[in-house]
Amino acid sequence: MNGFVTKLYDVDSIAIPAEYLKTQIDTRHIEDEIKALSLRCAQETKAEQAAEGDLVRCRADQESYPDSRTILLFTGVQLPGAEEAAKVAVGKHPGDAFTVSLAGKTVRLTVEEVIHRVPVPVDDAAVAALGMEGITTVEAYRAYLTDKAEKEQKQEQGKQILRHFMDEMVNGSQYSYDESELAAYVTNYVTKMKEELLKQNPAAAEMGDERIAQSIVYQCKQQWCAEAICKAQGMMPTPEEIEQGADQMAEMFQLVGEPVPGREELLEISRSELCMTPMFEYLNQLIQQKVGG
């Protein structure tokens, strides 16, 4: 799709929303993870009858599961699809068989083993038993979990900030393109994109054609912005790199058995894709400067 930016939005002027810079750790979640060590390090013994909280190891019938797989039922946890099986397993003995609904289908299970788990005190010994380098006390483990949570939160905030910059840039820039050509381009790709989305995520069926069309237009403008930034910052790929990228894409289309686009389209796609990484790197550097400042 032909088009270009006539006026790039001033990305340097984009402010980072204050809520994306606040770090707030849920201390209750940290403490819950520490308490969970009690079960993670639980002592296991075999039992003759399953009680609530026990682990019940079962063998599935071959008709339901031809591989005769082992099914683990955690009687103290409500796992989606296994609620009924976990409930019925309580009171069963090794060798007992029972029929239940499991993951949406009727399955015949035979109990092979019942494992009783005795929680242990959460102390330094339990932490040391995890074998984590440099972490041998409850306080050290708490610090580790807190640091991990902070890093994960900052990583998620980084994604939100980048998305914010992208939206501001795409929505605030001005473009030149043939509207009828863009409309035809979007129409051609809506069906194809919907098929790809459904393959990746069945829930995408709820995504209407209008939202998909908006996403395609957004992607076009994003690519045009990427080229504009690369030109402004002297980061445009060389003609040789673009040609090489087009050759690689042509080979990829042939390998998957799909029609190979024309050379001009391949070169356009190659140029756009080669501009995306430098654009993200530039925006991330700008964000780091603003966060650091």
Secondary structure, DSSP 4 states (H G I P E B T S, - for coil): ---EEEE---GGGPPPPGGGT-----HHHHHHHHHTHHHHT-EEEEESS--TT-EEEEEE-TTT-TT--EEEEETTS--TT-HHHHHHHTT--TT-EEEEEETTEEEEEEEEEEEEEE----SHHHHHTT--TT--SHHHHHHHHHHHHHHHHHHHHHHHHHHHHHHHHHHHSEEE--HHHHHHHHHHHHHHHHHHHHHH-GGGGGS-HHHHHHHHHHHHHHHHHHHHHHHHTT-PPPHHHHHHHHHHHHHHHHHTTPPPPPHHHHHHHHHHHHHHHHHHHHHHHHHHHHHH-
